Amino acid sequence: MPQDTSYTIIPNYIGAFDEKLPNSYFGVVFSISVLEHVNLEDDALDEVVRDMERVLKPGGLSAHCIDCRFPPGSHPDISNRRMLKRLLEHYGFSEEFIYANHDHENVYHMSEYAYDVFWKPYCNNRPHELDGLPFNIFVVVQKAWFAE
């Protein structure tokens, strides 16, 4: 039986600068509900960002959907989303924008029902009133077409 060679599995992490992932190869580097779980040291977080940029083609998009939630009645804080904080700092975005707009009527938050069914069992059955209902922060950046 012929082997499918239309893809390659590279058993490594972004940030490792694995040579099997060529420079400027991908048109899109994306993640969905992943980067909020990356809590490495600051230098390693920087390596993740540099490696994503390394494998991205000029003009390519780096797009990341990061889950977030803020406890009701408390000041919003993304310090527990270290990779998000690092991406915002790296690309010059303001976390203050998130703080000022997270509860805007046009920001979709997960429904109480969806939280109870899909998240609560994985959050030690903590009610959403303690930590807030989840919403997503989308960070999308286009790589420059030319070297700076």
C-alpha positions in Angstrom: 0.0 0.0 0.0 1.5 3.4 -1.0 2.3 5.8 1.9 0.6 9.2 1.9 3.5 11.7 1.7 1.3 14.9 1.4 2.0 15.8 5.0 4.8 15.6 7.5 4.5 15.1 11.3 7.2 17.0 13.2 7.2 15.9 16.8 8.4 19.1 18.3 7.2 22.4 19.7 7.1 25.8 18.2 9.9 27.7 19.9 12.4 24.9 19.4 13.5 26.2 16.0 13.3 22.7 14.5 15.0 22.7 11.1 12.3 20.4 9.7 10.1 23.5 9.7 11.7 25.7 7.0 12.0 29.4 7.3 9.3 31.5 5.6 7.2 28.4 4.7 3.7 28.9 6.0 1.1 31.4 4.9 -0.7 31.2 8.2 0.4 30.2 11.7 -2.7 29.9 13.9 -3.9 28.5 17.2 -7.3 28.1 18.8 -7.5 27.8 22.6 -3.9 26.7 23.0 -1.7 29.7 23.9 -3.5 30.4 27.1 -2.0 27.1 28.4 1.6 28.2 27.6 3.2 29.4 30.8 6.9 29.2 30.1 9.6 31.6 31.4 9.7 34.9 29.6 12.7 34.0 27.4 10.9 30.8 26.2 7.7 32.8 25.5 9.9 35.1 23.3 11.3 32.1 21.5 7.8 30.9 20.7 7.0 34.2 19.1 10.3 34.4 17.2 9.9 30.8 15.9 6.3 31.6 14.7 7.7 34.6 12.9 10.5 32.5 11.4 8.3 29.9 9.8 5.8 32.5 8.5 6.1 33.7 4.9 6.4 37.5 4.3 2.8 38.8 4.2 1.6 35.7 6.1 -0.8 35.9 9.0 -0.2 34.9 12.6 -3.7 34.4 14.1 -4.5 33.2 17.6 -7.7 32.8 19.5 -7.1 32.9 23.3 -9.7 32.0 25.9 -10.0 34.5 28.7 -12.4 35.4 31.5 -12.5 37.9 34.3 -14.1 37.4 37.7 -17.1 39.7 38.1 -16.6 42.7 40.3 -12.8 42.6 40.1 -10.3 44.6 37.9 -9.7 42.7 34.7 -6.2 41.1 34.6 -4.5 39.0 31.9 -1.4 38.2 34.1 -2.5 34.5 34.1 -2.4 34.6 30.3 1.3 35.1 30.0 1.6 34.1 26.3 -1.2 36.6 25.4 0.5 39.3 27.4 3.8 38.5 25.6 2.1 38.6 22.2 0.4 41.9 23.0 3.7 43.4 24.2 5.7 42.0 21.2 3.3 43.4 18.6 2.6 46.7 20.4 -1.0 46.1 21.3 -2.4 47.5 24.6 -3.9 45.2 27.2 -5.8 48.3 28.4 -8.0 47.9 25.3 -9.0 44.5 26.5 -9.7 45.8 30.0 -11.8 48.7 28.7 -13.8 46.6 26.2 -14.1 43.0 27.5 -17.6 43.6 28.8 -18.9 45.6 25.8 -22.3 44.5 24.5 -20.7 43.4 21.2 -18.2 41.1 22.9 -19.6 37.5 22.8 -19.2 35.6 26.1 -20.1 32.0 26.4 -23.6 31.4 27.7 -24.2 30.2 31.2 -25.7 27.0 29.7 -22.7 26.3 27.5 -20.3 27.0 30.4 -22.2 24.6 32.7 -22.3 21.8 30.0 -18.8 22.2 28.4 -16.5 24.0 30.8 -17.7 23.6 34.3 -16.8 19.8 34.6 -13.2 20.8 33.6 -13.0 23.7 36.0 -13.5 21.7 39.2 -17.2 22.4 38.9 -16.7 26.0 39.9 -19.7 28.1 39.0 -19.1 30.8 36.4 -20.0 33.5 38.9 -16.6 33.0 40.5 -14.4 33.3 37.4 -16.6 34.9 34.8 -17.9 33.6 31.5 -15.3 32.9 28.9 -14.7 35.1 25.9 -12.1 35.0 23.2 -9.3 37.5 22.4 -8.2 37.3 18.8 -4.6 38.4 18.0 -4.0 38.7 14.3 -0.8 40.1 12.9 0.5 40.2 9.3 4.2 39.6 8.8 6.0 42.4 6.9 6.5 41.8 3.2 10.2 43.0 3.6 12.8 42.7 6.3 12.9 45.6 8.7 
